[in-house]
Amino acid sequence: MSASPETAAPLSFTQEFLCLFGTDETAGPFGPRYHTVRGWRVLGRLDVDVLRAALLDVVGRHETLRTVIVAEGLPRQEVHDPTAPEVRVDELGDVVPARRDRAAEEFLNRLEGEELPVRHLPHLRVVVGRFDQDDWVVGLIAHHVAIDGWSMELLMRDVVACYPARASGAEPDLPPVPQYREHAAWHREHLTPAVLADATAYWRAKLAGARMLGLPSDRPRVPGAKRVTSAHRFPVEPDLVARALAFARTNRASAFIVTMTAHNLLAHQLTGQTDVVVPTITFGRNHPDYERTVGPFFNFVPLRTDLSRCRTLRDVFDETRQTCLEAQSHEVPFAFVLGEAPGLMETFADPAVTVCAFQVFQYPEANVGRMGDLEYGEIRHRTLSHEVGSDIPDGTLATLEVDQHDGAFGNFRYDRAELDPATLDRWVASYRRLLRLVVTAPGTAVDEALREA
């Protein structure tokens, strides 16, 4: 594969962040399981050949799916010509309709255990599971060097638009979309010395003497041991989610701030520390022109919350809210933050603890509809844990996916060599109780709440 000079561009800040963890193609951000898997149930006579044609349209539309990160010499991203992604059909067997929802989830879990080499272009594979000729599961696997969570939603939207056109023998008629390398160039131009001076001054003061908080592991990490990321999945009750969203509205906060409050309390309970420094993964799309652009936009942001003066859960919420709002208004790429707090990441070297990042995806509406003659709906409600899943580079990642109508569905990504599933069960149970107390009894004393949880 070769790229012409016209298709070479500087790395984005997110791509540079990924390179900080190394470019080894056997593990980490460039490893074969640093990917995202999303699935949609499709009802009707799906034409796999038409789906292939629609997917080639999508690959042609989004350069990042065919972009290689070159770390040697002058670091750059190189865009290659469109090629068709692999499309595979797996027979799911004779499953009675009542068990197909569970079987579909098991199918997606198996896909998470597959490998997608970073050198394989495009950074996209589609595996179609067939129950019968009118009932399918479409699984999309995309490497994280090319996408983020929102990008997966965008890819499916484009498939939904391209499939009916191809089925009728027509060319898809989609509006132009800004490309990821254009955002990378804009972002560098936008971060002028004046913009950076204010932000870096904030982080220099906020993170003075800070270290990421490490949660206790069941077993120390063995240097050089191969990391295998497991997924521990769990639901959060719809009534609790409804209360949390109502509490957020009443207190002029986001769902993230409310759920982050409970996460800070859990971290305090597990460690006894009041200086709680927890990383989060942010949306990273800092210009409306790029909301339809596919690419890795995520940013790594440390949230430092001082709980030493907090007497009640309301105090913890107020401190967390202030921390989150300040971080949002001063967000810059993580490299600039790290430059002001060089000791921040030292905790990752401690084999006895795991740094646990926290993130929230909030869905305002269900992703369901029609794709020509077909009906589709995204499979969001995943609660089956599995031992081999999509990788994270290091530590542990806690994710909540909040649905306005059906509750929330969370997962911990973790290394089973360091943590036991039973430990994650205890963390989840404590988290649920703490979140319920925050949104139903915010006047509860912190010490009392920790005893109850």
Beta strands, then each sheet from edge to edge (+ up, - down):
strand 1: 8-9
strand 2: 35-43
strand 3: 67-70
strand 4: 76-79
strand 5: 86-91
strand 6: 124-132
strand 7: 135-143
strand 8: 214-216
strand 9: 229-236
strand 10: 275-282
strand 11: 299-306
strand 12: 353-363
strand 13: 368-371
strand 14: 374-378
strand 15: 396-403
strand 16: 407-415
sheet 1: 1+ 4- 3+
sheet 2: 5+ 6+ 7- 2+ 14- 13+
sheet 3: 8+ 12- 15- 16+ 9-
sheet 4: 10+ 11-
end
